């Protein structure tokens, strides 16, 4: 499984979401997805490997940007798929499998960050709107010509909620309704979190 992870540790440029990864998709695609899940439930290792190959890259990308550490992201990716394997019986197909996996991954990332914050007090300060800063514009921050190191360092300074919303929306390309579904928040909250993240990142990257 390790081989598929490192290939996705790319820079901060936005990546187009594969239709089956986070979008509802066509009815026949959803039926195929449910059939694959059913094979996994019956212990078909090849089917679970297919799920891994289809989603590991994007989930690793999310974890890497959320945690800011490739090694931690690799470890967490293993936890994501172990958790997915245990919880597949709870998947009912109300959302795409990719969305369900995003939710698992994001929740594990947030749990990890909260644990780390509790030990280091690094992610406890509140985020206030920066005075005098205009909105960076839709997708603008993710497309700016900044180095990967600059963006990763700045992302690490965001409160966890804003970071999660920004990574999923501006970097991974999910719509606000999808971000809301993954994070279990209102769509308006997703928009607000992304807006605040853009303002804070713009300030951090201009320092």
Steps between C-alpha positions, in 0.01 A plus 500: 500500500790735563576536132175671411531761770817684410399560142240751619725713719502778247500876536205715602347525153132412477421150384179415319288259699434170327123465445482178699713632782276770643212566262170310497560388141267322259259234634690216333825625656339498844367149438849383402636663813247324723583169332867560576418579862294182525796297375715663768246409766521138390875500555615549141852636550535588132191721528639681803830548319302659216341741746844579638649569157208722404506719811834471683673770298246772568456401865876513550505846341234622743676345799837641398364854474290469813783362713793671328714189529532225236596236755199575718282505187622153400424363846159661503419366154544150634260586783248635250485175307502286813209706627326478163538123499346477846215739420403390148185340640380850593539634145155523341579689182323821604813682389781401267757262642765765449302749710462241774874432495576874502286525814691218668836650403410853602362391836816299571713800399302732726523254789876481449534879485293544814716248680814670380361842588424378848865406541659802339240781513582581137148505356299677770495864398177638357485620141395862456438669166806693388411871469549659162536176308276429200368155422758310300226387263365158417784251477742795487715404796550144384613622159749763619862459401636415844741227584373176644699561817345844548146370460552191717650714777213750479239223499651370821418832669129484421247382758397143419147580375618765255786282386272204429249710305772673299683178412181327390358796305785703356760226461302179453224672301190390693191719484385667821207260530747210483733660754199548727408133460853380570553722805146478636445876490261738327581611145512859621754403764718344231490824301587702810787270598649508151466879485677542834769252398569695180531826692735352757710319240528813291632685802742223594633461145556875462713523814 
